[in-house]
Amino acid sequence: MVMHLFIRLAFRITSLALKFALTVVVARMLGFAAVADYGLALAVSVVSSKLLGLGFSTEMNRRLSAVNPGDAIQDARRLLLLYCLVYVVIGVAVLTVRSGAGFDWFRRIPPGVLWGAMLVAFSEHIGLETTSYVFSLHRPRLGALLLFIRTGAWAGVAIPGLLTGMIVSIETIFTLWWGTNVIAALAACWCIWRRGLEASLGQPVSRKVGGVRSVWVTGLPFFVATTVLSGLQYGERFLASSTISADSLGRYVFAWSIANAIQTIAYATIVMTAGPRLVRSLSGAGSDFWSTLRISMRSALGITIIAAVAILIAYKPIFHVAREPSGSRELTMLSILLVSFVLRSIADVYWSGAVALRLGKQVAIAMTVVAAIGIPVEWLLVTQLGAMGVALAHLAASTGIVAILAFIVMRVRAVPETATANREAIHVP
């Protein structure tokens, strides 16, 4: 297990190094305005990935993590077909709106940027879905490899392309991005198909409990919570886009991209495997759920703190490479974001625990409350403090998220009958 952890960590660090190098090269070759476009496209793709899940993703992954996932794999195949249909419908709708009267602002978006960003959003979603299915089927090594292909391999191609002048626009980078996602998604689908054959030939099939509709009904609260959470992850930059210059926003996105590395490392090495393990721990006696949660929490905290310290030590050379000032103001902004992402990493572990315990309704209500309180606070910080306020807004959101998730999950431990009811529900695939 330790070796597998190091393999995943190596993949993720390499991927992050490539993505960071890409951010630096884009800043040097295309300018910080292009970095801002890249950052906004990233935000759109992440939020879209959650919205396009349509409420199925969380419960689908929980069911695939069960001991006998035969029926869940059948439902997953149907869902992938549904997602493809949704992409077509959205594409036709956007084309209709773009060509219609009264949407001049929409037509001002360059076609390459519009369609490239849309394909990135679609491919990020299908790549995220299929890769998470692989992890949920307890194939962590293959999942880590596909995750690396999706998040690092295309950046490794884009960097020399930019440096040699073969790539001269953000549109080409988008093409590499969505194309690699499609390749990884096809490989993941092959793995799911093979696992489905194994389940149908060698294992007893679990009883049906409503199929795709049951997945949607059970997962809908988490869909609402995930959508709100995504907005809280990226909302501050959308607020800032209308109040600060593109150059200042690009510099914030640059610092954000560096700090985000610690959450990304923790998610790929700890959280992606912690979720399936937490579900499986509840499908047995359930006695090791809290110890599994505690171990995952310590591991995530340890990795993020080490990564944050390493970034603080190396931040001057990193900023220098990007021709970015590295004074006290830049250090302060980076430090705020590092603390924020440490909190986000802890929140990811509590989120996995909430999914395993099927606490969707509580989490959905809690995230809505956090957003209702947090958005006005974020707006005030952004408008009053500029780029530094954007970083503080991110930290404020992170603090609210981790506090409410920790309260919800640990409250189950304090109420044994609730934990018992949820454990019994886990046996239903």
Stockholm file with secondary structure:
# STOCKHOLM 1.0

chainA/1-429         MVMHLFIRLAFRITSLALKFALTVVVARMLGFAAVADYGLALAVSVVSSKLLGLGFSTEMNRRLSAVNPGDAIQDARRLLLLYCLVYVVIGVAVLTVRSGAGFDWFRRIPPGVLWGAMLVAFSEHIGLETTSYVFSLHRPRLGALLLFIRTGAWAGVAIPGLLTGMIVSIETIFTLWWGTNVIAALAACWCIWRRGLEASLGQPVSRKVGGVRSVWVTGLPFFVATTVLSGLQYGERFLASSTISADSLGRYVFAWSIANAIQTIAYATIVMTAGPRLVRSLSGAGSDFWSTLRISMRSALGITIIAAVAILIAYKPIFHVAREPSGSRELTMLSILLVSFVLRSIADVYWSGAVALRLGKQVAIAMTVVAAIGIPVEWLLVTQLGAMGVALAHLAASTGIVAILAFIVMRVRAVPETATANREAIHVP
#=GR chainA/1-429 SS CHHHHHHHHHHHHHHHHHHHHHHHHHHHHHCHHHHHHHHHHHHHHHHHHHHTTTTCHHHHHHHHTSSCCHHHHHHHHHHHHHHHHHHHHHHHHHHHHHHSTTCHHHHTSCHHHHHHHHHHHHHHHHHHHHHHHHHHTTCHHHHHHHHHIIIIIHHHHHHHHHHTTSCCSHHHHHHHHHHHHHHHHHHHHHHHHHHHHHHHHHSCCCCCSSHHHHHHHHHHHHHHHHHHHHHHHHHHHHHHHTTSCHHHHHHHHHHHHHHHHHHHHHIIIIIHHHHHHHHHHHHTTCTTHHHHHHHHHHHHHHHHHHHHHHHHHHHHHHHHHTTCCCSHHHHHHHHHHHHHHHHHHHHHHHHHHHHHTTCHHHHHHHHHHHHHHHHHHHHHHHHHHHHHHHHHHHHHHHHHHHHHHHHHHHHHHHSHHHHHHHHHHHTCC
#=GC SS_cons         CHHHHHHHHHHHHHHHHHHHHHHHHHHHHHCHHHHHHHHHHHHHHHHHHHHTTTTCHHHHHHHHTSSCCHHHHHHHHHHHHHHHHHHHHHHHHHHHHHHSTTCHHHHTSCHHHHHHHHHHHHHHHHHHHHHHHHHHTTCHHHHHHHHHIIIIIHHHHHHHHHHTTSCCSHHHHHHHHHHHHHHHHHHHHHHHHHHHHHHHHHSCCCCCSSHHHHHHHHHHHHHHHHHHHHHHHHHHHHHHHTTSCHHHHHHHHHHHHHHHHHHHHHIIIIIHHHHHHHHHHHHTTCTTHHHHHHHHHHHHHHHHHHHHHHHHHHHHHHHHHTTCCCSHHHHHHHHHHHHHHHHHHHHHHHHHHHHHTTCHHHHHHHHHHHHHHHHHHHHHHHHHHHHHHHHHHHHHHHHHHHHHHHHHHHHHHHSHHHHHHHHHHHTCC
//
